[in-house]
Amino acid sequence: MTTILYPEAMYPDDSEERRIFGPEATILRRDTKALADLSDADCAAADGLMLFRQFLTAADLLRFTRMRAVVRMGVGYDRIDRAAAAERGVLVCNVPDYGTTEVADHAIALALALRRGLLLHHEAQRRSPPAPWRAVDDPLLRRTGTQGFGIVGLGRIGTAVALRAKALGFQVAFYDPGLRNGTELALGVARAPTLPDLLRRADVLSLHVPLTPDTAGMIGAAELALLPPGAVVVNTARGPVLDVEALAEAMRNGQVAGAGLDVLPVEPPVEPVPELLRAYRAREAWVEGRLIITPHSAYLTPEAHWDIRVKSAETMRAALMSNHPQNVITPEMF
């Protein structure tokens, strides 16, 4: 029997998992905050481990003596020590094809809400007393066709964002050194040869890269200074990709007119929270109507939540019960 361990209580039952895995598998369902809360017996029994929010460290791996595969129930894999897993011969997989449209829609929604001044007018009209009944003249408001829309990372989500932005009339360009030549021709968008080149033309900057040693902190003060004055920054990727302290300063001095963040460097936020989040919660004037923060929720729809459940189980089945694993992200496979 193959034993698959779900350490996080995400679903009311395991009926769908039993259908996918079949009678050859035993499913262990637990409700823990961290892997350290699991019993030694559960760890020792697991051939496969399903992870959603939890972290898997090298120390955690030592407890899983027979584990052969880990599936990250999502796209990002920065919470898993892939190098340590590779050393122990553990296959690491993710689910890259869930939530693609949701995150792309969310990124576009953040950009449009800011560039159309929805929050500026919303906040102005609910003041006490409300602002005069007229439009707010502000650098945030721009015609889409006059703006460059810069995308960093043209994977599945980045591509979906590019197609949406193009349809809205933005002048779309991307930077992704990992893509072969010709991608831009297939999509009908521009390709920037360097990150600085992209930033200089990005009236809207949207981030869509995984968190790796190369991407951590890739957008900081120097990079934000290259954006056209009054730019909008959107991050639906991973919090540490963007220096939020530098973003706060860029918003204070007017270099960045607005920002939409679905992710933060530390989630959930803990004290001391970043200045940007503190000002947002306090509704300070310099961020009012210019900053949108959502709690890492860009992925969420009922359909996407179902996709996580089904596609994760299918990925684990392929890893443990077939000779054709899919979505493998252990380091030696790159």
Secondary structure, 3 states (H helix, E strand, C coil): CEEEEECCCCCCCCHHHHHHHCCCEEEEECCCCCHHHCCHHHHHHCCEEEECCCCECHHHHCCCCCCCEEEECCCCCCCECHHHHHHCCCEEECCCCCCHHHHHHHHHHHHHHHHCCHHHHHHHHCCCCCCCCCCCCCCCCCCHHHCEEEEECCCHHHHHHHHHHHHCCCEEEEECCCCCCCHHHHHCCEECCCHHHHHHCCCEEEECCCCCCCCCCCECHHHHCCCCCCEEEEECCCHHHECHHHHHHHHHCCCEEEEEECCCCCCCCCCCCCHHHHHHHCCCCCCCCCEEECCCCCCCCHHHHHHHHHHHHHHHHHHHHCCCCCCECCHHHC
